[in-house]
Amino acid sequence: MVIVKFVSKSGLKQQGERAGTAASKYEEAIDGSHKTLTLKASGSYGKALTEFQNKLNEISDKVFIKFPTAIRLYGNFIDSYVSEIEGIGFTSDTLRTQKTPINHVKKWLEKDTYSSFSELKTSLEAKLKDGQEALKLNPDSKDVDYGDLSKILTSVEDELRTLAKNRETVHSKLEDALSTFKSNLSGLQKSFADVNIALKNARHLSGIKASEYAELIKEKYLNETNMTEINSIQAKGDAEVLKILLREKSTAPNIFFKQLGEADTREVSPVMADKIYSKIHHETLNAMETGDTKYLNIFTTAISQQDYERARSYSEKMTYAADRYGELLSNKARELNPQLKGTDRQTYKKELDENTPYLQLLGEELKATGHLSSLFEAMYINHIGQKRQTASNLARPNIESKTINEKSLKFIKDPNGNVQLRFDVSFEKNNKKQGDPTSIVATRYEGVQATEGASIADEYNSLNKKRREALMNFALDAASLGTASEYSFLLNTVRNGKTLFSEDSGPSERVSLITKQHNLNKDQFGQKYKDMVGKWPTGLSSSGSFLSTMYNIEQNAEKLRTKENNNLYNIGGYNIKDLNDIENSRTYFKPQFDLQAILHMDDMQKNGMRTYIYDVNDENTLKQYDEAMKNYTPVSPYNNDFSKFIGYEDNKQRLASITPEIRDLLAGKGGMDQQDPVKVFNSITAIQDYKSDGPEKGGGLFGLRNKNFSVEDYITNRNEFFSKLLEVKE
């Protein structure tokens, strides 16, 4: 549905006028201000000072010139839009027009009413003819002229058609005007976003004193190649964190990670949170390969020794940062998951073979992201930090402290062979130690107190709600603004693939593998390879819809189980186990860090059931399936409801769940984000149940009679396919 709507046109116009006035006043206010800076510098760090000067002048240009220009353009765009609307003929102050109702009116005018007039005309003409004949029997016969009536009716029909056409033309003009206005605003939005970053940058640059900038440049922590680092100063707390990060190479690792864990992140921007996360992510990759969690221990213990509100803010912001990083990794992986076009299995397999090394690396990256997400999540929901005030029966609150024990953080394997992070926590209440340290596994809670389990669940749900909102905002912001996004640092990090392709990405064995594969695939990948490492992730444009898909699947995961208790996408999650009452136990599914599940969902989106059918049958079966789906007419859900009402179920009524949209999805035409995952699951089950029937009951309707096809087999096949694909051979 297209909606053209503004509540008050005069109000919109007034806003445009105010924008122009504001731009003039802003320019007047800054008139005479120093808009450029010239530094005279020489010596070994002269180039760095020049680059620093250029960076400040770039910020100045955005603040003093681009900002008022953008405001004035905004006013001009509004004025042009309002003038165009009035030129079309809408001079009143309010306007609301919707395409769907207009189409309904058009149909009524041009088809329904036109037909009824035609029928009326035919009916009247017949009756008049009968009357005329009857009159002829009269001795005083008299002719009746009914030609005028015919002309009148025809004239009415023509007029109605003209009105309908004019109405459609007017609406098209309104749509065009709105489209132009939105396009102008979209371009302007990026300008405003760019200026907004510069304004925040200018405001908070003073977090580092001028003498400290000079010192950082003199000591070469800031140089001509990394001066863009100061762009990341976007909030009050950013400058102090940036100083720690810039001094990393001259600081002993144990001291660096301790300082980083001690930082106050309550007022750091998402940009700086992403920079911190990037360092910890890199260290986690090392720990996964070497088993050495020393620096992760130092970092997390330092966070836990902070005041509770500071520690809680830190773990929350790191959780969001992990989500953002994971989403970009997911986007890159989905770009490399091919579509099976027609029955061209050879091209599909070739693309998959070429992309597999990168998917495997992305899988390892996503595992690290999942580990960190679970770690920070566990720190948040278990209230890690010092001097937290809690309810008490006494006049004053209890003061509780939970500290992560030094050297306790390590990777463990559960009975199923899954790797998880575990750490020990010491608990104090009112400065008194409470029992032995508690061991916490980042992906689960196990306890005998149902109330504590419920509290953990509440904290988890609360955090998850905020995470979903933050991640959706990130997806929309990054997709619409690109380089003007406040997350451009993170986008650049993943875009350039530094964690995948640089020599800082891990131990020498990993670097050797990556570098070798990097060089090997320069020619094989062609443009796709260049796009992967040199452009913005194209998957950003579909981030929002894929996030919605994952969320729907996550929420309905328990309903997507077969009789054998297999989950459709084989998703793992966070488990809360009540050791006293198993009924109170629950699982929160987390598909966003499970690349096998992500690729399986993406395969459903791109290929429906086609890759599975081809894999377990043959090319001819796939052709029969494609043809059958093309010709399949979905059963009306209304017929199904009526059948249920009268207690009768026709054989085809079992297929009522396969709507036209779900049919298209299962045929590989996309649209997964628009579908209820439970209905998709039920539709696959319906095809399974129906395909085994004999011809007399319509069996073979999907070209699958006597062919391999079942829900259980589909789940097993796709899970094994993508799990094997991501398996890194030692």
SULRA-V736006 format. One record per residue. N is the residue number from 1. RES is the residue in three letters. OMEGA is omega in radians with two decimals (NA if undefined). NEAR is the number of other C-alpha atoms within 10 Angstrom. D_CENTER is the distance of its C-alpha to the mean C-alpha in Angstrom with 2 decimals. Layout:
n=<N;N>
res=<RES;RES>
omega=<OMEGA;OMEGA>
near=<NEAR;NEAR>
d_center=<D_CENTER;D_CENTER>
//
This chain:
n=<1;2;3;4;5;6;7;8;9;10;11;12;13;14;15;16;17;18;19;20;21;22;23;24;25;26;27;28;29;30;31;32;33;34;35;36;37;38;39;40;41;42;43;44;45;46;47;48;49;50;51;52;53;54;55;56;57;58;59;60;61;62;63;64;65;66;67;68;69;70;71;72;73;74;75;76;77;78;79;80;81;82;83;84;85;86;87;88;89;90;91;92;93;94;95;96;97;98;99;100;101;102;103;104;105;106;107;108;109;110;111;112;113;114;115;116;117;118;119;120;121;122;123;124;125;126;127;128;129;130;131;132;133;134;135;136;137;138;139;140;141;142;143;144;145;146;147;148;149;150;151;152;153;154;155;156;157;158;159;160;161;162;163;164;165;166;167;168;169;170;171;172;173;174;175;176;177;178;179;180;181;182;183;184;185;186;187;188;189;190;191;192;193;194;195;196;197;198;199;200;201;202;203;204;205;206;207;208;209;210;211;212;213;214;215;216;217;218;219;220;221;222;223;224;225;226;227;228;229;230;231;232;233;234;235;236;237;238;239;240;241;242;243;244;245;246;247;248;249;250;251;252;253;254;255;256;257;258;259;260;261;262;263;264;265;266;267;268;269;270;271;272;273;274;275;276;277;278;279;280;281;282;283;284;285;286;287;288;289;290;291;292;293;294;295;296;297;298;299;300;301;302;303;304;305;306;307;308;309;310;311;312;313;314;315;316;317;318;319;320;321;322;323;324;325;326;327;328;329;330;331;332;333;334;335;336;337;338;339;340;341;342;343;344;345;346;347;348;349;350;351;352;353;354;355;356;357;358;359;360;361;362;363;364;365;366;367;368;369;370;371;372;373;374;375;376;377;378;379;380;381;382;383;384;385;386;387;388;389;390;391;392;393;394;395;396;397;398;399;400;401;402;403;404;405;406;407;408;409;410;411;412;413;414;415;416;417;418;419;420;421;422;423;424;425;426;427;428;429;430;431;432;433;434;435;436;437;438;439;440;441;442;443;444;445;446;447;448;449;450;451;452;453;454;455;456;457;458;459;460;461;462;463;464;465;466;467;468;469;470;471;472;473;474;475;476;477;478;479;480;481;482;483;484;485;486;487;488;489;490;491;492;493;494;495;496;497;498;499;500;501;502;503;504;505;506;507;508;509;510;511;512;513;514;515;516;517;518;519;520;521;522;523;524;525;526;527;528;529;530;531;532;533;534;535;536;537;538;539;540;541;542;543;544;545;546;547;548;549;550;551;552;553;554;555;556;557;558;559;560;561;562;563;564;565;566;567;568;569;570;571;572;573;574;575;576;577;578;579;580;581;582;583;584;585;586;587;588;589;590;591;592;593;594;595;596;597;598;599;600;601;602;603;604;605;606;607;608;609;610;611;612;613;614;615;616;617;618;619;620;621;622;623;624;625;626;627;628;629;630;631;632;633;634;635;636;637;638;639;640;641;642;643;644;645;646;647;648;649;650;651;652;653;654;655;656;657;658;659;660;661;662;663;664;665;666;667;668;669;670;671;672;673;674;675;676;677;678;679;680;681;682;683;684;685;686;687;688;689;690;691;692;693;694;695;696;697;698;699;700;701;702;703;704;705;706;707;708;709;710;711;712;713;714;715;716;717;718;719;720;721;722;723;724;725;726;727;728;729;730>
res=<MET;VAL;ILE;VAL;LYS;PHE;VAL;SER;LYS;SER;GLY;LEU;LYS;GLN;GLN;GLY;GLU;ARG;ALA;GLY;THR;ALA;ALA;SER;LYS;TYR;GLU;GLU;ALA;ILE;ASP;GLY;SER;HIS;LYS;THR;LEU;THR;LEU;LYS;ALA;SER;GLY;SER;TYR;GLY;LYS;ALA;LEU;THR;GLU;PHE;GLN;ASN;LYS;LEU;ASN;GLU;ILE;SER;ASP;LYS;VAL;PHE;ILE;LYS;PHE;PRO;THR;ALA;ILE;ARG;LEU;TYR;GLY;ASN;PHE;ILE;ASP;SER;TYR;VAL;SER;GLU;ILE;GLU;GLY;ILE;GLY;PHE;THR;SER;ASP;THR;LEU;ARG;THR;GLN;LYS;THR;PRO;ILE;ASN;HIS;VAL;LYS;LYS;TRP;LEU;GLU;LYS;ASP;THR;TYR;SER;SER;PHE;SER;GLU;LEU;LYS;THR;SER;LEU;GLU;ALA;LYS;LEU;LYS;ASP;GLY;GLN;GLU;ALA;LEU;LYS;LEU;ASN;PRO;ASP;SER;LYS;ASP;VAL;ASP;TYR;GLY;ASP;LEU;SER;LYS;ILE;LEU;THR;SER;VAL;GLU;ASP;GLU;LEU;ARG;THR;LEU;ALA;LYS;ASN;ARG;GLU;THR;VAL;HIS;SER;LYS;LEU;GLU;ASP;ALA;LEU;SER;THR;PHE;LYS;SER;ASN;LEU;SER;GLY;LEU;GLN;LYS;SER;PHE;ALA;ASP;VAL;ASN;ILE;ALA;LEU;LYS;ASN;ALA;ARG;HIS;LEU;SER;GLY;ILE;LYS;ALA;SER;GLU;TYR;ALA;GLU;LEU;ILE;LYS;GLU;LYS;TYR;LEU;ASN;GLU;THR;ASN;MET;THR;GLU;ILE;ASN;SER;ILE;GLN;ALA;LYS;GLY;ASP;ALA;GLU;VAL;LEU;LYS;ILE;LEU;LEU;ARG;GLU;LYS;SER;THR;ALA;PRO;ASN;ILE;PHE;PHE;LYS;GLN;LEU;GLY;GLU;ALA;ASP;THR;ARG;GLU;VAL;SER;PRO;VAL;MET;ALA;ASP;LYS;ILE;TYR;SER;LYS;ILE;HIS;HIS;GLU;THR;LEU;ASN;ALA;MET;GLU;THR;GLY;ASP;THR;LYS;TYR;LEU;ASN;ILE;PHE;THR;THR;ALA;ILE;SER;GLN;GLN;ASP;TYR;GLU;ARG;ALA;ARG;SER;TYR;SER;GLU;LYS;MET;THR;TYR;ALA;ALA;ASP;ARG;TYR;GLY;GLU;LEU;LEU;SER;ASN;LYS;ALA;ARG;GLU;LEU;ASN;PRO;GLN;LEU;LYS;GLY;THR;ASP;ARG;GLN;THR;TYR;LYS;LYS;GLU;LEU;ASP;GLU;ASN;THR;PRO;TYR;LEU;GLN;LEU;LEU;GLY;GLU;GLU;LEU;LYS;ALA;THR;GLY;HIS;LEU;SER;SER;LEU;PHE;GLU;ALA;MET;TYR;ILE;ASN;HIS;ILE;GLY;GLN;LYS;ARG;GLN;THR;ALA;SER;ASN;LEU;ALA;ARG;PRO;ASN;ILE;GLU;SER;LYS;THR;ILE;ASN;GLU;LYS;SER;LEU;LYS;PHE;ILE;LYS;ASP;PRO;ASN;GLY;ASN;VAL;GLN;LEU;ARG;PHE;ASP;VAL;SER;PHE;GLU;LYS;ASN;ASN;LYS;LYS;GLN;GLY;ASP;PRO;THR;SER;ILE;VAL;ALA;THR;ARG;TYR;GLU;GLY;VAL;GLN;ALA;THR;GLU;GLY;ALA;SER;ILE;ALA;ASP;GLU;TYR;ASN;SER;LEU;ASN;LYS;LYS;ARG;ARG;GLU;ALA;LEU;MET;ASN;PHE;ALA;LEU;ASP;ALA;ALA;SER;LEU;GLY;THR;ALA;SER;GLU;TYR;SER;PHE;LEU;LEU;ASN;THR;VAL;ARG;ASN;GLY;LYS;THR;LEU;PHE;SER;GLU;ASP;SER;GLY;PRO;SER;GLU;ARG;VAL;SER;LEU;ILE;THR;LYS;GLN;HIS;ASN;LEU;ASN;LYS;ASP;GLN;PHE;GLY;GLN;LYS;TYR;LYS;ASP;MET;VAL;GLY;LYS;TRP;PRO;THR;GLY;LEU;SER;SER;SER;GLY;SER;PHE;LEU;SER;THR;MET;TYR;ASN;ILE;GLU;GLN;ASN;ALA;GLU;LYS;LEU;ARG;THR;LYS;GLU;ASN;ASN;ASN;LEU;TYR;ASN;ILE;GLY;GLY;TYR;ASN;ILE;LYS;ASP;LEU;ASN;ASP;ILE;GLU;ASN;SER;ARG;THR;TYR;PHE;LYS;PRO;GLN;PHE;ASP;LEU;GLN;ALA;ILE;LEU;HIS;MET;ASP;ASP;MET;GLN;LYS;ASN;GLY;MET;ARG;THR;TYR;ILE;TYR;ASP;VAL;ASN;ASP;GLU;ASN;THR;LEU;LYS;GLN;TYR;ASP;GLU;ALA;MET;LYS;ASN;TYR;THR;PRO;VAL;SER;PRO;TYR;ASN;ASN;ASP;PHE;SER;LYS;PHE;ILE;GLY;TYR;GLU;ASP;ASN;LYS;GLN;ARG;LEU;ALA;SER;ILE;THR;PRO;GLU;ILE;ARG;ASP;LEU;LEU;ALA;GLY;LYS;GLY;GLY;MET;ASP;GLN;GLN;ASP;PRO;VAL;LYS;VAL;PHE;ASN;SER;ILE;THR;ALA;ILE;GLN;ASP;TYR;LYS;SER;ASP;GLY;PRO;GLU;LYS;GLY;GLY;GLY;LEU;PHE;GLY;LEU;ARG;ASN;LYS;ASN;PHE;SER;VAL;GLU;ASP;TYR;ILE;THR;ASN;ARG;ASN;GLU;PHE;PHE;SER;LYS;LEU;LEU;GLU;VAL;LYS;GLU>
omega=<3.07;-3.12;3.00;-2.98;2.77;-3.04;-3.12;-3.14;3.12;3.11;3.11;3.14;3.12;3.12;3.10;3.13;3.13;3.12;3.11;3.11;-3.13;3.13;-3.14;-3.14;3.13;3.14;3.11;-3.09;-3.09;-3.13;-3.14;3.11;3.09;-3.07;3.10;-3.11;3.09;3.14;3.05;-3.08;3.07;3.14;-3.03;-3.13;3.12;3.12;3.14;3.11;3.10;3.12;3.09;3.09;3.14;-3.13;3.12;3.12;3.07;3.09;3.14;3.14;-3.14;-3.09;-3.01;-3.05;-3.06;-3.11;3.12;3.09;3.14;3.12;-3.13;3.09;3.12;3.11;3.14;3.14;3.13;-3.12;3.13;-3.11;-3.14;3.12;-3.14;3.12;-3.14;3.11;3.10;3.10;3.14;-3.08;3.13;-3.02;-3.10;-3.13;3.00;3.11;-3.12;-3.06;-3.07;3.10;3.13;3.09;3.10;3.13;3.14;3.13;-3.13;-3.12;-2.93;-3.07;-3.03;-3.08;3.10;-3.13;-3.11;3.08;3.12;3.12;3.14;-3.14;3.13;-3.12;-3.12;-3.13;3.13;-3.12;3.13;3.08;3.10;-3.14;3.13;3.12;-3.13;-3.13;-3.14;3.12;-3.13;3.10;3.10;-3.09;-3.09;3.10;3.09;3.13;3.14;-3.14;-3.14;-3.13;3.14;3.14;-3.13;-3.12;3.12;3.12;3.12;3.13;-3.12;-3.12;3.12;3.10;3.14;3.12;3.13;-3.13;3.13;-3.12;3.12;3.14;3.13;-3.12;3.11;3.11;3.10;3.13;3.14;3.14;3.14;-3.13;3.11;-3.14;-3.13;3.13;3.10;-3.13;3.14;3.10;-3.14;3.14;3.14;3.10;3.12;-3.14;3.13;3.11;-3.14;3.09;3.14;3.12;3.12;3.12;-3.14;-3.10;-2.99;3.09;-3.12;3.05;3.00;-3.11;3.14;3.14;3.12;3.05;-3.14;3.14;3.13;3.12;-3.13;-3.13;3.07;3.00;2.98;-3.14;-3.05;-3.11;-3.08;-3.09;3.11;3.11;-3.10;3.03;-3.06;3.07;-3.03;-3.12;-3.02;-3.06;-3.02;-3.01;-3.12;3.12;-3.13;3.12;3.11;-3.10;-3.12;-3.09;-3.04;-3.00;3.12;-3.13;3.09;-3.06;-3.12;3.11;-3.14;-3.10;3.06;3.11;-3.14;3.12;-3.14;-3.09;3.08;-3.06;-3.09;-3.12;3.03;-3.13;3.03;3.12;-3.11;3.07;3.11;3.13;3.07;-3.11;-3.11;3.11;-3.10;3.09;3.13;-3.14;3.12;3.07;3.10;-3.11;3.13;-3.09;-3.06;-3.07;-3.11;-3.12;-3.05;-3.04;3.01;3.08;-3.12;-3.11;-3.08;3.10;3.12;3.09;-3.07;3.13;3.08;3.00;-3.00;-3.09;3.10;3.14;-3.12;3.10;-3.13;-3.09;3.12;-3.11;3.09;3.07;3.11;-3.13;3.09;3.10;-3.12;-3.13;3.13;-3.14;3.12;3.07;3.10;3.12;-3.11;3.14;-3.13;3.07;-3.07;3.12;-2.96;3.05;3.06;-3.10;-3.08;3.08;-3.10;-3.12;-3.09;3.13;3.11;-3.11;3.13;3.12;-3.12;3.12;3.14;-3.05;-3.03;3.14;-3.13;3.08;3.11;3.10;3.09;3.09;3.10;3.10;-3.10;3.05;3.12;3.12;3.11;3.11;-3.11;3.09;-3.14;3.13;-3.11;3.07;3.14;3.10;-3.12;-3.01;3.07;3.03;3.10;3.14;-3.02;2.96;3.03;3.12;3.12;-3.09;-3.12;3.06;-3.12;-3.09;-3.14;-3.07;3.00;3.06;-3.06;3.09;3.07;-3.06;3.05;-3.12;3.12;3.09;-3.10;-3.10;-3.14;3.05;3.09;3.04;3.08;-3.11;-3.14;3.13;3.13;-3.14;-3.13;3.07;3.10;3.07;3.14;-3.09;3.02;-3.03;3.06;3.04;-3.11;3.09;3.11;3.14;-3.09;3.05;-3.13;3.10;3.10;3.10;-3.11;3.01;-2.98;-3.07;3.13;3.01;3.07;-3.13;-3.11;-3.12;-3.11;-3.12;3.12;3.08;3.11;3.13;3.09;3.13;3.13;3.13;-3.14;-3.13;-3.14;3.13;-3.12;3.14;3.13;3.14;-3.13;-3.14;-3.13;-3.11;3.11;3.09;3.11;-3.11;-3.13;-3.11;-3.10;-3.10;-3.04;-3.01;3.12;-3.09;3.12;-3.14;3.08;3.13;-3.03;3.08;-3.13;3.12;3.12;-3.13;-3.12;-3.14;-3.11;3.06;-3.08;3.13;-3.14;-2.91;-3.06;-3.12;3.08;-2.96;3.11;3.11;-3.01;-3.14;-3.14;-3.14;3.14;-3.14;-3.07;-3.11;3.11;-3.11;3.13;-3.13;-3.11;-3.01;3.09;-3.14;-3.07;-3.07;-3.12;-3.07;-3.12;-3.14;3.13;3.11;-3.06;-3.05;-3.04;-3.14;3.08;3.10;-3.10;-3.13;-3.13;-3.08;-3.14;-3.08;-3.07;-3.11;-3.14;3.07;3.10;3.12;-3.13;-3.14;3.11;3.12;3.11;-3.10;-3.07;-3.01;-3.12;-3.13;-3.10;-3.13;3.09;3.11;3.12;3.07;3.05;3.13;-3.02;-3.09;3.07;-3.05;3.01;-3.14;3.14;-3.07;3.01;-3.08;3.04;-3.06;3.10;-3.07;-3.07;-3.14;3.14;-3.13;-3.13;3.09;3.04;-3.03;-3.07;-3.11;-2.97;3.11;-3.12;-3.02;3.07;3.14;-3.14;3.14;3.09;3.11;-3.14;3.08;3.07;-3.14;-3.05;-2.97;-3.10;3.13;-2.95;-3.12;3.11;-3.10;3.12;-3.05;-3.06;3.11;3.14;-3.10;-3.11;3.11;3.12;3.11;3.13;3.12;3.14;-3.12;-3.14;3.13;3.11;-3.08;-3.06;3.07;-3.11;3.10;3.13;3.10;3.13;3.06;-3.13;3.13;-3.14;3.13;3.12;-3.09;-3.11;3.06;-3.13;3.12;3.07;-3.09;-3.10;-3.10;3.10;-3.10;-3.07;3.14;-3.12;3.11;3.09;-3.11;3.13;3.05;-3.13;3.11;-3.11;3.10;3.07;-3.11;3.05;3.14;-3.08;-3.10;-3.13;-3.00;3.00;-3.08;3.12;3.12;3.07;3.12;3.13;3.14;3.08;3.10;-3.14;3.10;3.10;-3.10;-3.01;-2.99;-3.10;-3.14;3.09;-3.11;-3.11;3.10;3.11;3.13;-3.10;-3.11;-3.11;3.12;-3.01;-3.13;-3.11;3.10;3.11;3.09;3.02;-3.13;-3.13;-3.11;3.10;-3.14;-3.12;-3.10;-3.10;3.10;-3.13;-3.11;-3.07;3.08;3.12;3.13;-3.05;-3.11;-3.14;-3.14;-3.13;NA>
near=<7;9;13;16;14;14;11;13;19;14;13;18;19;14;16;23;17;15;21;20;14;16;20;15;13;15;15;10;10;13;11;8;8;9;16;14;12;11;11;8;12;11;8;10;18;17;16;24;25;18;19;24;17;17;17;21;16;14;23;20;16;21;20;20;15;17;22;21;16;21;22;20;19;22;22;16;18;21;17;16;19;20;16;17;17;14;10;13;10;16;13;10;13;13;14;9;15;14;16;12;11;15;14;11;16;20;14;15;20;20;14;13;16;20;14;12;16;16;12;13;18;13;12;15;16;12;12;15;15;12;13;17;15;12;15;13;10;9;7;7;12;13;10;12;10;13;9;9;13;15;12;12;16;16;12;14;19;14;14;19;18;14;14;19;15;12;16;17;12;14;18;13;15;21;18;13;20;19;13;15;16;14;12;15;17;14;12;17;17;18;20;20;17;21;24;19;22;23;18;17;21;18;14;19;21;13;15;17;11;11;9;12;18;16;13;17;20;16;12;16;19;25;21;16;10;14;18;14;14;20;19;27;28;26;19;19;19;28;22;16;21;20;16;16;21;16;16;16;10;9;14;10;14;14;14;20;26;19;18;23;24;21;21;20;25;17;15;23;19;23;22;27;22;24;19;20;22;20;13;21;23;17;19;24;20;18;19;17;12;11;13;16;18;18;21;22;22;25;21;27;26;23;29;27;21;22;16;21;16;21;27;26;18;26;26;22;24;24;27;26;28;26;23;24;21;24;24;22;25;26;19;23;26;21;17;19;19;19;23;21;14;13;17;11;16;10;14;17;14;12;18;17;13;15;21;19;20;20;27;19;20;22;23;19;24;25;21;24;30;22;23;23;24;24;24;23;25;26;28;23;20;19;22;31;27;23;20;18;15;11;10;10;7;7;7;10;13;17;17;22;26;24;23;27;21;16;15;17;26;19;19;14;11;10;7;6;8;9;14;19;17;19;24;20;23;17;21;17;16;14;12;11;13;13;9;10;16;15;17;20;22;21;21;17;21;17;13;12;13;17;11;15;21;15;13;19;21;13;18;18;14;12;17;16;11;12;19;16;11;15;19;17;13;23;23;17;18;22;20;17;19;18;17;19;22;23;22;19;20;24;22;18;16;23;21;17;17;14;20;22;21;13;15;12;18;22;13;11;10;17;17;14;12;21;16;12;14;17;10;11;16;13;11;13;16;10;10;14;18;13;14;21;18;14;14;20;22;15;20;24;15;14;22;18;17;22;18;16;21;21;18;16;24;21;13;15;24;17;15;20;19;15;7;7;11;16;18;25;23;19;22;19;18;19;17;21;21;21;15;12;11;10;9;13;18;16;15;21;20;20;22;23;27;21;27;23;23;22;24;23;23;22;24;24;22;25;21;24;20;24;23;21;21;19;15;15;15;13;16;12;20;22;17;16;22;20;14;17;19;13;11;14;12;18;17;16;15;10;14;19;14;12;14;13;10;8;8;11;15;12;11;15;19;18;22;18;23;25;19;14;17;25;22;17;24;24;22;24;16;20;17;25;20;13;15;15;23;18;15;21;17;20;22;23;19;20;21;19;16;22;23;18;16;12;11;6;14;15;18;20;20;21;19;22;19;12;15;18;22;17;21;18;13;19;20;16;15;24;20;13;15;17;16;12;17;20;15;14;5;3>
d_center=<22.66;23.38;24.56;26.79;27.45;28.85;30.83;33.37;34.08;36.58;34.07;31.65;34.61;35.71;32.38;32.83;36.39;35.43;32.91;35.81;38.11;35.67;35.33;39.13;39.62;37.09;38.92;42.21;41.16;40.12;43.12;45.16;42.43;42.23;39.44;40.07;41.13;43.57;44.27;47.24;46.57;48.04;48.32;45.89;42.99;43.83;40.90;38.49;40.06;39.80;36.09;35.76;37.71;35.50;32.36;33.97;35.21;31.79;30.51;33.69;33.19;29.80;31.23;34.61;34.09;30.56;29.78;32.77;32.33;28.78;30.12;32.97;30.81;28.74;32.06;33.24;30.22;30.73;34.45;34.02;31.72;34.16;37.10;35.61;35.00;38.59;39.85;38.49;40.62;38.53;40.69;40.04;37.81;35.21;33.39;31.10;30.75;28.42;28.42;28.64;31.74;33.30;32.99;34.63;37.43;37.85;38.21;40.71;42.69;42.69;42.84;43.78;46.23;47.53;48.33;50.03;52.16;53.10;54.09;56.02;57.79;58.78;59.93;61.96;63.52;64.67;66.15;67.90;69.34;70.63;72.15;73.71;75.32;76.55;78.11;79.91;81.84;83.25;86.62;85.15;82.13;79.54;76.62;73.21;70.94;67.36;66.05;64.89;62.60;60.94;60.41;58.95;56.45;55.42;55.06;52.81;50.60;50.35;49.59;46.78;45.24;45.61;43.98;40.99;40.67;41.02;38.38;35.93;36.88;36.39;32.94;32.02;33.30;31.24;28.08;29.06;29.77;26.45;24.61;26.66;26.08;22.28;22.45;24.75;22.62;19.52;21.72;23.20;19.93;19.49;23.12;22.78;19.78;21.95;24.91;23.13;22.36;26.02;27.33;25.66;26.82;30.32;30.48;29.71;31.45;34.56;33.10;34.89;38.51;39.99;42.27;39.37;37.66;41.03;41.34;37.88;38.86;42.33;41.14;38.66;35.55;34.49;35.63;35.23;32.43;30.14;30.93;27.35;26.71;28.05;25.13;23.15;25.55;23.50;24.79;28.10;27.59;26.15;29.55;31.01;28.14;28.28;32.01;31.47;28.98;31.31;34.27;32.71;34.91;38.10;37.29;38.08;34.93;35.98;36.55;33.34;31.10;33.28;32.96;29.19;29.11;31.54;29.57;28.86;25.12;25.31;25.13;23.11;20.14;16.64;18.00;20.92;19.08;17.10;20.56;22.04;19.35;19.88;23.56;23.16;20.79;23.50;26.15;24.43;24.46;28.14;28.77;27.27;29.67;32.70;32.46;33.33;31.30;33.80;31.61;28.72;31.51;32.81;29.46;28.51;32.13;32.26;29.25;30.97;34.17;32.69;33.22;31.02;28.97;28.40;27.52;25.13;23.35;23.19;21.74;19.10;17.98;18.05;15.86;13.11;13.91;13.72;10.22;9.22;11.60;10.57;6.99;9.08;11.69;9.73;8.89;12.59;13.79;12.39;14.09;17.22;17.30;19.80;20.61;24.11;25.76;28.81;30.81;30.46;29.95;31.49;28.88;26.04;27.78;28.58;24.99;23.97;26.99;26.21;22.61;23.51;24.65;21.38;19.41;21.89;21.42;17.64;18.45;20.74;18.33;15.76;18.78;19.72;16.34;16.65;20.23;19.54;16.81;19.42;22.17;20.87;19.74;23.30;24.87;23.19;24.01;27.47;28.35;29.26;31.31;34.74;36.64;34.32;36.25;36.30;38.43;42.08;45.24;47.04;47.31;44.71;41.32;40.85;39.54;37.38;36.22;34.16;34.40;32.98;36.09;36.64;36.24;34.83;31.25;31.19;29.49;30.99;30.82;30.75;33.17;30.68;30.35;26.84;26.65;25.81;26.52;29.39;31.11;34.13;34.34;37.59;37.92;40.31;41.30;43.58;44.27;45.42;43.92;42.71;43.56;42.24;38.81;35.99;33.97;30.22;27.98;24.40;23.03;25.65;28.19;31.68;34.39;37.31;36.51;34.53;34.09;32.46;30.13;29.21;28.67;26.36;24.38;24.24;23.05;20.34;19.14;19.40;17.42;14.65;14.44;14.23;11.65;9.17;10.10;10.06;6.64;5.35;8.27;7.59;4.66;7.22;10.06;9.63;9.12;11.99;14.26;14.25;17.43;17.95;14.88;16.10;13.90;15.85;17.75;14.92;13.77;17.46;17.94;15.61;16.59;20.21;19.80;22.30;21.51;22.13;24.96;26.98;30.13;28.77;26.27;28.63;32.11;34.26;33.76;30.01;30.61;33.21;31.00;28.12;30.55;32.45;29.45;28.18;31.58;32.01;28.91;29.41;31.52;29.96;26.40;27.61;25.17;22.17;23.12;23.57;20.19;18.65;20.55;21.19;18.43;14.93;12.44;12.30;9.20;7.36;8.45;6.78;3.21;3.29;6.08;5.64;4.17;7.07;9.15;9.16;9.97;12.63;14.03;14.20;16.06;18.33;18.96;22.60;23.23;22.08;25.19;28.25;31.82;31.92;29.02;26.62;22.93;21.28;18.70;20.83;18.34;19.80;19.20;20.99;24.48;26.78;30.31;33.22;36.29;38.59;36.83;34.49;33.44;31.66;29.51;25.85;22.83;19.23;17.10;14.51;12.96;10.30;13.35;15.33;15.20;17.80;15.76;12.63;15.12;16.91;14.05;13.39;17.18;17.35;14.98;17.08;20.42;20.80;23.97;25.53;25.10;26.45;29.34;30.34;30.16;32.46;34.67;35.38;34.76;37.10;35.30;31.99;33.88;35.39;32.06;30.53;33.65;33.74;30.16;30.97;34.05;32.80;33.11;31.10;33.31;33.28;31.79;34.62;37.19;35.60;35.84;39.45;40.29;39.11;41.12;44.32;43.73;43.49;40.75;41.23;40.00;37.36;36.02;34.27;31.99;30.94;27.48;26.83;25.85;25.68;21.86;21.92;24.79;22.80;19.89;22.54;24.23;21.32;20.27;16.62;15.21;13.95;11.19;14.30;16.43;17.60;17.38;20.87;22.32;21.02;22.67;25.78;25.96;26.11;28.79;30.63;30.88;32.21;34.77;35.82;36.24;39.17;41.28;44.33;44.64;46.57;43.46;41.17;40.18;38.65;36.70;33.69;35.91;35.55;38.95;40.37;37.24;35.00;32.16;31.14;28.13;29.36;29.95;26.57;24.84;27.34;27.19;23.47;23.22;26.23;25.13;21.88;23.49;26.40;24.31;22.73;26.13;27.41;31.17;33.29>
//
